Structure formats: structure tokens, C-alpha cells
Amino acid sequence: GLIPGNSGTRNMRDNLSDLRAQVAANNSGILLLQQLANEYSLPLVHSYMNFIQSNAEVAVRAMLKQITITHQTNTLHAIDYMDDGSPIKLQITIDPESGSAKFDFTGTG
């Protein structure tokens, strides 16, 4: 890493354990989705998946519209830093009518 005493990873053993847990969770998810499709049919599972995605979109757009009202701006800024000190910059520009947003990471590096 660029910071003295920083290797760029918090702990290799922890990272590998995290990856194993993620693989196990994905495998469980695959099994559960296969069981749902077998029990209810793949088209029905797809229909519910599409409904969940559409509902999430409506909720996020409503939240973004509300943010423009609450904060009286359509532009939000944030900055955070990686372990090596590299900045992660974000500017979100929200369309207050549609709730759509542009995420601009210019300056990240």
C-alpha cells in the first residue's frame, strides 16, 4: 500500500473467509431459486422478480424526488477514501421531475 504499514488488504485470512462465505451464500441462493421455480414455475418466479425490481425502482425514484425537496437542491456531493488514501468522489444530479439520477465519479482515483 501507499500508506506505511498498510498492505492494501486488511487481513488475507479474513478476506478468504469472506469470499468462502459469499460463495456459500450464492450457492444457497441458487438452490432456493431452483426450489421456487420447481414449486411455482419459472415464469411465475420471473414475474415476481420483475415486480420486485419495478417496485424498487418506483421507491428509489420517490426517495430521490423527496431528497430534492428536503435538501432544496438537485445535486449531492460525497467523498470518501480508500485504505491507500485514494479519493472516491461522487456527485449525484437528480432530475426532480422523474427521479432519475446521474452518478458522476469524476475525480476518483
ZIZIVEN-V162987 format. One line per field, one symbol per residue. ss: DSSP state (H for helix, E for strand, C for the rest). psi: psi as a letter, one per 30 degrees, with the letter a starting at -180 (. if undefined). burial: 1 if it has 9 or more other ideal C-beta (glycine too) atoms within 8 Angstrom, else 0. A space follows every 10 residues. Layout:
BEGIN
ss: ???
psi: ???
burial: ???
END
This chain:
BEGIN
ss: CCCCCCCCCC CHHHHHHHHH HHHHHHHHHH HHHHHHHHHH CHHHHHHHHH HHHHHHHHHH HHHHHHHHHH CCCCEEEEEE ECCCCCEEEE EEEECCCCCC EEEECCCCC
psi: lfkkgjffke jeeeeeeeee eeeeeeeeee eeeeeeeeef keeeeeeeee eeeeeeeeee eeeeeeeeee fhlgkkklkl klegfkkjkk kkjkjfefgl kkjjgkfk.
burial: 0000010000 0000100000 0000000000 0010011000 0000100000 0000000001 1111101100 0000010000 0001011111 1111100010 100000010
END
